[in-house]
Amino acid sequence: MFQKDYILRMVEMIGEFIAVILGLLKRGDLEQAERILERGYMDFLRQDAAFFHSLSDEKLTIGLIEEHHYQHGHLSVLAELFFAEGELCDAQGKLNRAGKCYEKSLVLLEFLEKEDRTWSEKREERITVIRKKIAALNTNKRLS
């Protein structure tokens, strides 16, 4: 029960954390947003961003659950961190990296959509937003 309560608190905290990062991006404070985001991976998931970026899609979902004992809440937090990183990279003009972050976030959210026993309107909305962002990035690549 303690671990479940901890994960629920962590999921609530990530929403506030992401709001701070997105606020910094809107104000144009990309350096501060980047510093906070880098700390977020370690603070919430006890691994640096590079670790998660190095994982294949299967390792990002099943591997984290089986090998690292992550739960769906952890994957939800990771999906939000990847989304925020995608937003940061997009704002910095790092479009390839933004696309990769959005894709990893989408992989996690689609996995949770299939595996999680609870429906989440927020998750469905995030999936829709990410698909649109990926499509826009792909359109921009073709136009370049």
C-alpha positions as CSV (number, residue, x, y, z in Angstrom):
1,M,0.0,0.0,0.0
2,F,2.8,2.4,0.8
3,Q,4.4,2.0,-2.6
4,K,1.0,2.5,-4.4
5,D,0.5,5.8,-2.4
6,Y,4.0,6.9,-3.2
7,I,3.4,6.3,-6.9
8,L,0.1,8.2,-6.8
9,R,1.8,11.1,-5.2
10,M,4.6,11.0,-7.7
11,V,2.1,11.0,-10.6
12,E,0.3,14.1,-9.1
13,M,3.7,15.8,-8.6
14,I,4.7,15.2,-12.2
15,G,1.7,17.2,-13.4
16,E,2.9,20.2,-11.4
17,F,6.5,19.7,-12.5
18,I,5.5,19.6,-16.2
19,A,3.4,22.8,-15.7
20,V,6.5,24.6,-14.4
21,I,8.6,23.5,-17.3
22,L,5.9,24.4,-19.9
23,G,5.6,27.8,-18.1
24,L,9.3,28.4,-18.4
25,L,9.1,27.5,-22.1
26,K,6.3,30.0,-22.7
27,R,8.4,32.7,-21.1
28,G,11.4,31.7,-23.2
29,D,13.5,30.6,-20.3
30,L,14.9,27.5,-22.1
31,E,18.0,27.1,-20.0
32,Q,16.1,27.0,-16.7
33,A,13.6,24.6,-18.2
34,E,16.4,22.3,-19.4
35,R,18.1,22.3,-16.0
36,I,14.8,21.5,-14.2
37,L,14.0,18.7,-16.7
38,E,17.4,17.1,-16.4
39,R,16.9,16.9,-12.6
40,G,13.4,15.5,-13.1
41,Y,14.5,12.2,-14.6
42,M,16.7,11.5,-11.6
43,D,14.4,12.9,-9.0
44,F,11.3,11.0,-10.2
45,L,12.8,7.8,-11.6
46,R,16.3,7.6,-10.2
47,Q,18.0,7.4,-13.6
48,D,19.3,10.0,-15.9
49,A,17.6,10.8,-19.2
50,A,20.4,9.1,-21.3
51,F,19.5,5.8,-19.7
52,F,15.9,6.1,-20.9
53,H,16.9,7.4,-24.3
54,S,19.1,4.4,-24.9
55,L,16.2,1.9,-24.4
56,S,14.4,0.3,-27.3
57,D,10.6,0.5,-27.3
58,E,10.2,-3.0,-25.8
59,K,12.8,-2.3,-23.1
60,L,11.0,1.0,-22.5
61,T,7.9,-0.8,-21.5
62,I,8.1,-4.5,-20.7
63,G,11.8,-4.2,-19.9
64,L,11.3,-1.5,-17.3
65,I,8.5,-3.4,-15.7
66,E,10.2,-6.8,-15.6
67,E,13.9,-5.9,-15.1
68,H,13.6,-2.7,-13.1
69,H,10.2,-3.3,-11.3
70,Y,8.6,-0.2,-12.6
71,Q,4.9,0.1,-12.4
72,H,2.4,1.8,-14.7
73,G,2.7,5.0,-12.6
74,H,6.4,5.1,-13.3
75,L,5.8,4.7,-17.0
76,S,3.2,7.5,-16.9
77,V,5.7,9.8,-15.3
78,L,8.3,8.8,-17.9
79,A,5.9,9.5,-20.7
80,E,5.3,13.0,-19.3
81,L,9.0,13.6,-18.9
82,F,9.6,12.6,-22.5
83,F,6.7,14.9,-23.6
84,A,8.2,17.9,-21.7
85,E,11.6,17.1,-23.2
86,G,10.0,17.0,-26.7
87,E,8.5,20.4,-26.0
88,L,11.9,21.8,-24.9
89,C,13.7,20.4,-27.9
90,D,11.0,21.8,-30.2
91,A,11.5,25.2,-28.6
92,Q,15.2,24.9,-29.0
93,G,14.9,24.0,-32.7
94,K,16.2,20.5,-32.1
95,L,13.4,18.9,-34.2
96,N,14.9,15.4,-34.7
97,R,15.4,15.1,-31.0
98,A,11.9,16.5,-30.3
99,G,10.4,13.9,-32.6
100,K,12.3,11.1,-30.8
101,C,11.1,12.3,-27.4
102,Y,7.5,12.6,-28.6
103,E,7.7,9.0,-30.1
104,K,9.0,7.6,-26.9
105,S,6.2,9.3,-25.0
106,L,3.7,8.0,-27.4
107,V,5.1,4.4,-27.1
108,L,4.6,4.6,-23.3
109,L,1.2,6.1,-23.4
110,E,-0.1,3.6,-26.0
111,F,1.3,0.8,-23.9
112,L,-0.5,2.1,-20.9
113,E,-3.7,2.5,-22.9
114,K,-3.6,-1.2,-23.7
115,E,-2.3,-2.5,-20.4
116,D,-3.7,-0.3,-17.8
117,R,-7.1,-1.2,-16.4
118,T,-8.2,2.4,-15.9
119,W,-9.4,4.8,-18.6
120,S,-7.8,8.2,-18.6
121,E,-9.2,11.1,-20.5
122,K,-5.9,13.0,-19.9
123,R,-3.9,10.2,-21.4
124,E,-6.1,10.0,-24.5
125,E,-5.8,13.8,-24.9
126,R,-2.0,13.6,-24.6
127,I,-1.9,10.8,-27.2
128,T,-3.8,13.0,-29.6
129,V,-1.6,16.0,-29.0
130,I,1.6,13.9,-29.5
131,R,0.3,12.3,-32.7
132,K,-0.4,15.8,-34.1
133,K,3.1,17.1,-33.0
134,I,4.8,14.1,-34.7
135,A,2.7,14.6,-37.8
136,A,3.7,18.3,-37.9
137,L,7.3,17.5,-37.4
138,N,7.2,14.9,-40.2
139,T,5.5,17.4,-42.5
140,N,8.1,20.0,-41.8
141,K,10.9,17.5,-42.6
142,R,9.3,16.8,-45.9
143,L,9.0,20.5,-46.7
144,S,12.7,21.1,-45.9
